Amino acid sequence: LAKAIKALEKGMAGAFLQSYSADILRKLTSHSRDIGDEDRKTLAAFLSSTSGDAYAPQSGEITGILKTIQDEMHAGFADATATEEAAVKSYEELMATRTKEKEVLSQSIETKTARVGELGVSIAEMKNDKEDTEEALAADQKFLLELKKSCATKTADWEERSKTRAEELVALADTIK
């Protein structure tokens, strides 16, 4: 568009109309949604004419339309560029956040895995301690039963001795009297 505007301002309309830039301008004009129907017709009439046609310039109207199109395209490009840069920045921030989050979660997984291992060892030790305690309990209960039997036997022996001694003391007391 810049070349087309410069060529038209210099007055080389006929030379411009035969250039590659004019072909591009024709395509832009026919597909642009930003151009009103009246402006499109004016541009089309200008671009379809040849140097020998009876086209009479309309006091810079064509260059005005082209400058307007160029300004709108620059504004649109600037908006798209700003939007894209904002999206890229947002993406990079998101990726940085996700990377940090991933590192934190990885550390958490490692910590929890280590804790699971420690708990597994602790559980195994507790099971062994339980088995040892159960064996000790069984031995202690057996010892208690034997002790009860022994105590019962000794109590019976003591009672018999006490009875015998009491009888002997009574017999001695009777003898001494």
PyMOL commands that set and color helices and strands:
alter all, ss='L'
color gray80, all
select helices_A, chain A and resi 2-10+13-17+20-31+37-48+61-176
alter helices_A, ss='H'
color red, helices_A
deselect
rebuild
show_as cartoon
